[in-house]
Structures are given as structure tokens and as C-alpha cells.
Amino acid sequence: MSLYDIPLRTLTGEPASLADYRGKALLVVNVASKCGLTPQYTGLERLQQRFADRGFSVLGFPSNQFAGQEPGTAEEIAAFCSATYGVSFPLFEKTDVNGEQRHPLYAELSGTTDAEGAAGDVQWNFEKFLIDASGAVAGRFRPRTEPEAVELVAAIEAALPA
């Protein structure tokens, strides 16, 4: 199954898929509003602003699977992200990234290895998966990798459409 074929829902409940972003490089991130890593929203938004006109988008997937750090409703999540971090990138419905109810997108992504060669479950909030413009997974960056880390920015630049 192509990543483009997996059905998604936006934060407002509208049907969507990664096919809506075909031809763009994407950074898929499981996000949370009450996490020690939540300030990464700032760097994610800067990446969005920096690369959007070159065929790139951050896609945020709120998840409440790690210590209940995303307890809000869709409306609360949207308001928090907008008011606190000025988030302009797309957000999707609250998503399970691990376990029996793992979303099919994350079932596919979790097979991707990180820089140390480890695959498997998402470790925590703000784990990042880079998808290149052809729809292939181009990298996995663990939660503590800052959005503007040199290695992540270099990978984004390499994944941008020609």
C-alpha cells in the first residue's frame, strides 16, 4: 500500500490523505500540547515557513498516547497551536501511533529505521518521519532531534521536489 492511499482525517474531521500533498516533501510529526518537547512547534513552524514555497509541508498528528500529554478536543488543540505557536501547517485528528489501535499511516512509518538502524514503535511525542516528493520515506528522526537540527534540515533539502 502506498502512503498516499491511507485514509486520514483533518483535525476538523474532513476526509484527507497524503495524496493531497503528492509531489511535496512532508515531515510527519506526532505532536502534543502538554509535553516538555512542545516548544518544538516553534521550529516546526519555522521549517514550514522556510520551505513551503519549495514544495514542503509539516503535517502534525496529535497523539495522547504518551503520558496523556494531548488530552484536548480538536477545537482545543487547534486553538492552542494557533494562539501559542502560530501553527500554519496542517493538523490531523488525534491519532494512535503505537499499539493495537495504531493508525495505518503509523503502521507503515514505524518500519522505517532511524540513523542508528532502529525501527519499531514511536518513542515519544515529536518523532519525525520525512517523506520525499515521490512518496517514499526518506528518514526517521527521534523526538529529541530538534526540527532545525542540521541533519534534519539537510534531509529536508535533499527530499524537496526538483
C-alpha positions, 0 to 999 in steps of 0.5 A: 500500500502506498502512503498516499492511499491511507485514509486520514482525517483533518483535525476538523474531521474532513476526509484527507490523505497524503495524496493531497500533498503528492509531489511535496516533501512532508515531515510527519510529526506526532505532536502534543500540547502538554509535553516538555518537547512542545516548544518544538512547534516553534521550529516546526513552524519555522521549517514550514515557513522556510520551505513551503514555497519549495514544495514542503509541508509539516503535517502534525498528528496529535497523539495522547498516547504518551503520558496523556500529554494531548488530552484536548478536543480538536477545537482545543488543540487547534486553538492552542497551536494557533494562539501559542505557536502560530501553527500554519501547517496542517493538523490531523485528528488525534491519532494512535501511533503505537499499539493495537489501535495504531493508525495505518499511516503509523503502521507503515512509518514505524518500519522505517529505521532511524540513523542508528538502524532502529525501527519499531514503535514511536518513542515519544511525542515529536518523532519525525518521519520525512517523506520525499516528493515521490512518496517514499520515506526518506528518514526517521528522526527521534523526538529529541532531534530538534526540527532545525537540527542540521541533519534534519534540515539537510534531509529536508533539502535533499527530499524537496521536489526538483 
